[in-house]
Amino acid sequence: MGFFYAIAAPLAQRGLKVMPLRGKVAFIPDFPKKATSDLTVLRRWDELYSDCNAGVVALLEPGEHWFFDDDTGGTLPALYEQETGLPWPQTFLVRTGARGCHHYFTHDPASLAMGNVVCGGQFEARAANYYIVAPGSIHPDTGNRYEIVQDLPFAVAPQAAIDWILRKGVKSSKAVFDPT
């Protein structure tokens, strides 16, 4: 078992769609359709790309997953709580290899309607055909590992969190394929 499979298999077993990355870059053509939770495919990819990082893909489909990429070093949940008076949803949380955090969510009708949202330099809600670097991967610039901070089930974001994201950011129909 290579590095890629060691990262990818536990995430696939949680229902995430996974693919190999070179550093932070996707190289599998048409990756939103080819990312998978099929362990047989992941083993095959591991034979070819055993030293690669893994990425997890957000698909705009019921029951799939989306990711809140907080590039502020984790300060956005506190800002949300200050502005709304509500707690930020507790969910699976990863500290990136640089300065950010990835919050993992399960899609519901509100997040499906939200789609991708960007707020330059602060966050991205990656809901459709986006990906993030998976926990266990190594950041290509810093050499730091992406680490699980909260190993919780993937929450459904409450409507208040979706509304806050939409107020703060701008909807984007274009997915960016070079995540942080």
One Martini backbone bead per residue (centre of mass of N, CA, C, O) as a GRO file, in nm:
protein
  180
    1MET     BB    1   0.095   0.037   0.024
    2GLY     BB    2   0.057   0.362  -0.041
    3PHE     BB    3   0.022   0.686   0.024
    4PHE     BB    4  -0.243   0.735  -0.123
    5TYR     BB    5  -0.416   0.501  -0.002
    6ALA     BB    6  -0.382   0.582   0.297
    7ILE     BB    7  -0.555   0.839   0.248
    8ALA     BB    8  -0.807   0.752   0.068
    9ALA     BB    9  -0.962   0.512   0.202
   10PRO     BB   10  -1.089   0.648   0.460
   11LEU     BB   11  -1.253   0.855   0.290
   12ALA     BB   12  -1.414   0.658   0.116
   13GLN     BB   13  -1.547   0.513   0.367
   14ARG     BB   14  -1.704   0.806   0.414
   15GLY     BB   15  -1.800   0.892   0.098
   16LEU     BB   16  -1.573   1.010  -0.055
   17LYS     BB   17  -1.434   1.170  -0.328
   18VAL     BB   18  -1.135   1.052  -0.488
   19MET     BB   19  -0.796   1.173  -0.578
   20PRO     BB   20  -0.514   1.241  -0.731
   21LEU     BB   21  -0.219   1.443  -0.653
   22ARG     BB   22   0.010   1.699  -0.751
   23GLY     BB   23   0.021   1.814  -0.473
   24LYS     BB   24  -0.253   2.039  -0.572
   25VAL     BB   25  -0.289   1.887  -0.855
   26ALA     BB   26  -0.492   1.796  -1.096
   27PHE     BB   27  -0.469   1.507  -1.355
   28ILE     BB   28  -0.737   1.391  -1.393
   29PRO     BB   29  -0.947   1.362  -1.624
   30ASP     BB   30  -1.246   1.457  -1.531
   31PHE     BB   31  -1.255   1.442  -1.208
   32PRO     BB   32  -1.554   1.475  -1.113
   33LYS     BB   33  -1.626   1.187  -1.253
   34LYS     BB   34  -1.364   1.005  -1.135
   35ALA     BB   35  -1.404   1.033  -0.870
   36THR     BB   36  -1.380   0.810  -0.573
   37SER     BB   37  -1.493   0.525  -0.344
   38ASP     BB   38  -1.345   0.301  -0.494
   39LEU     BB   39  -1.108   0.080  -0.391
   40THR     BB   40  -1.015  -0.043  -0.659
   41VAL     BB   41  -0.938   0.223  -0.796
   42LEU     BB   42  -0.745   0.322  -0.575
   43ARG     BB   43  -0.543   0.089  -0.609
   44ARG     BB   44  -0.470   0.149  -0.899
   45TRP     BB   45  -0.368   0.434  -0.848
   46ASP     BB   46  -0.148   0.345  -0.645
   47GLU     BB   47   0.026   0.197  -0.857
   48LEU     BB   48   0.075   0.477  -1.020
   49TYR     BB   49   0.040   0.701  -0.746
   50SER     BB   50   0.175   0.646  -0.453
   51ASP     BB   51   0.311   0.955  -0.402
   52CYS     BB   52   0.044   1.092  -0.382
   53ASN     BB   53  -0.186   1.288  -0.321
   54ALA     BB   54  -0.508   1.391  -0.201
   55GLY     BB   55  -0.843   1.444  -0.318
   56VAL     BB   56  -1.154   1.613  -0.267
   57VAL     BB   57  -1.488   1.613  -0.402
   58ALA     BB   58  -1.728   1.838  -0.514
   59LEU     BB   59  -2.076   1.768  -0.549
   60LEU     BB   60  -2.390   1.868  -0.704
   61GLU     BB   61  -2.541   1.650  -0.487
   62PRO     BB   62  -2.726   1.463  -0.319
   63GLY     BB   63  -2.524   1.359  -0.038
   64GLU     BB   64  -2.294   1.508  -0.084
   65HIS     BB   65  -2.006   1.726  -0.083
   66TRP     BB   66  -1.871   2.011   0.098
   67PHE     BB   67  -1.646   2.308   0.124
   68PHE     BB   68  -1.490   2.510   0.374
   69ASP     BB   69  -1.243   2.751   0.289
   70ASP     BB   70  -1.029   2.876   0.535
   71ASP     BB   71  -0.784   3.149   0.494
   72THR     BB   72  -0.755   3.280   0.812
   73GLY     BB   73  -0.687   3.047   1.032
   74GLY     BB   74  -0.991   3.012   1.174
   75THR     BB   75  -1.178   3.294   1.216
   76LEU     BB   76  -1.471   3.266   1.091
   77PRO     BB   77  -1.644   3.130   1.310
   78ALA     BB   78  -1.624   3.370   1.509
   79LEU     BB   79  -1.753   3.577   1.321
   80TYR     BB   80  -2.018   3.435   1.288
   81GLU     BB   81  -2.094   3.436   1.590
   82GLN     BB   82  -2.083   3.744   1.624
   83GLU     BB   83  -2.296   3.817   1.390
   84THR     BB   84  -2.534   3.587   1.477
   85GLY     BB   85  -2.527   3.420   1.765
   86LEU     BB   86  -2.417   3.151   1.644
   87PRO     BB   87  -2.307   2.846   1.602
   88TRP     BB   88  -2.081   2.676   1.457
   89PRO     BB   89  -2.061   2.403   1.287
   90GLN     BB   90  -2.003   2.079   1.371
   91THR     BB   91  -1.722   1.925   1.202
   92PHE     BB   92  -1.520   1.822   0.989
   93LEU     BB   93  -1.163   1.903   1.043
   94VAL     BB   94  -0.894   2.076   0.862
   95ARG     BB   95  -0.558   2.139   0.858
   96THR     BB   96  -0.357   2.282   0.670
   97GLY     BB   97  -0.027   2.323   0.532
   98ALA     BB   98  -0.070   2.619   0.607
   99ARG     BB   99  -0.338   2.853   0.716
  100GLY     BB  100  -0.587   2.667   0.707
  101CYS     BB  101  -0.934   2.544   0.668
  102HIS     BB  102  -1.145   2.246   0.651
  103HIS     BB  103  -1.491   2.216   0.603
  104TYR     BB  104  -1.718   1.948   0.626
  105PHE     BB  105  -2.007   1.875   0.415
  106THR     BB  106  -2.343   1.806   0.362
  107HIS     BB  107  -2.574   1.805   0.141
  108ASP     BB  108  -2.847   2.023   0.074
  109PRO     BB  109  -3.070   2.232  -0.057
  110ALA     BB  110  -2.911   2.489   0.032
  111SER     BB  111  -2.625   2.413  -0.081
  112LEU     BB  112  -2.716   2.358  -0.369
  113ALA     BB  113  -2.814   2.656  -0.415
  114MET     BB  114  -2.547   2.801  -0.353
  115GLY     BB  115  -2.286   2.681  -0.426
  116ASN     BB  116  -2.038   2.870  -0.530
  117VAL     BB  117  -1.822   3.067  -0.307
  118VAL     BB  118  -1.653   3.387  -0.287
  119CYS     BB  119  -1.389   3.546  -0.064
  120GLY     BB  120  -1.133   3.713  -0.104
  121GLY     BB  121  -0.888   3.566   0.111
  122GLN     BB  122  -1.100   3.399   0.304
  123PHE     BB  123  -1.312   3.225   0.112
  124GLU     BB  124  -1.456   2.900   0.014
  125ALA     BB  125  -1.732   2.751  -0.138
  126ARG     BB  126  -1.713   2.404  -0.223
  127ALA     BB  127  -1.979   2.252  -0.421
  128ALA     BB  128  -1.875   2.242  -0.744
  129ASN     BB  129  -1.616   2.097  -0.895
  130TYR     BB  130  -1.435   2.079  -0.652
  131TYR     BB  131  -1.131   2.088  -0.448
  132ILE     BB  132  -0.936   1.930  -0.192
  133VAL     BB  133  -0.701   1.867   0.025
  134ALA     BB  134  -0.621   1.597   0.201
  135PRO     BB  135  -0.578   1.430   0.466
  136GLY     BB  136  -0.218   1.352   0.484
  137SER     BB  137  -0.113   1.546   0.313
  138ILE     BB  138   0.140   1.740   0.141
  139HIS     BB  139   0.267   2.039   0.128
  140PRO     BB  140   0.465   2.164  -0.131
  141ASP     BB  141   0.586   2.425   0.027
  142THR     BB  142   0.601   2.344   0.352
  143GLY     BB  143   0.571   2.018   0.434
  144ASN     BB  144   0.298   2.003   0.553
  145ARG     BB  145   0.038   1.850   0.707
  146TYR     BB  146  -0.277   1.744   0.674
  147GLU     BB  147  -0.502   1.782   0.957
  148ILE     BB  148  -0.696   1.647   1.184
  149VAL     BB  149  -0.903   1.815   1.431
  150GLN     BB  150  -1.206   1.702   1.363
  151ASP     BB  151  -1.358   1.381   1.417
  152LEU     BB  152  -1.644   1.414   1.249
  153PRO     BB  153  -1.922   1.431   1.121
  154PHE     BB  154  -2.092   1.534   0.851
  155ALA     BB  155  -2.248   1.818   0.824
  156VAL     BB  156  -2.523   2.023   0.810
  157ALA     BB  157  -2.577   2.328   0.715
  158PRO     BB  158  -2.724   2.584   0.822
  159GLN     BB  159  -2.901   2.837   0.695
  160ALA     BB  160  -2.739   3.063   0.838
  161ALA     BB  161  -2.465   2.985   0.709
  162ILE     BB  162  -2.546   3.018   0.416
  163ASP     BB  163  -2.633   3.314   0.435
  164TRP     BB  164  -2.358   3.422   0.528
  165ILE     BB  165  -2.194   3.333   0.285
  166LEU     BB  166  -2.364   3.496   0.077
  167ARG     BB  167  -2.310   3.779   0.205
  168LYS     BB  168  -1.987   3.767   0.189
  169GLY     BB  169  -2.006   3.662  -0.099
  170VAL     BB  170  -1.967   3.519  -0.432
  171LYS     BB  171  -2.098   3.381  -0.681
  172SER     BB  172  -1.975   3.084  -0.862
  173SER     BB  173  -1.942   2.904  -1.174
  174LYS     BB  174  -1.637   2.876  -1.128
  175ALA     BB  175  -1.395   2.649  -1.102
  176VAL     BB  176  -1.111   2.590  -0.903
  177PHE     BB  177  -0.807   2.376  -0.953
  178ASP     BB  178  -0.615   2.543  -0.720
  179PRO     BB  179  -0.585   2.472  -0.419
  180THR     BB  180  -0.504   2.542  -0.060
   0.00000   0.00000   0.00000
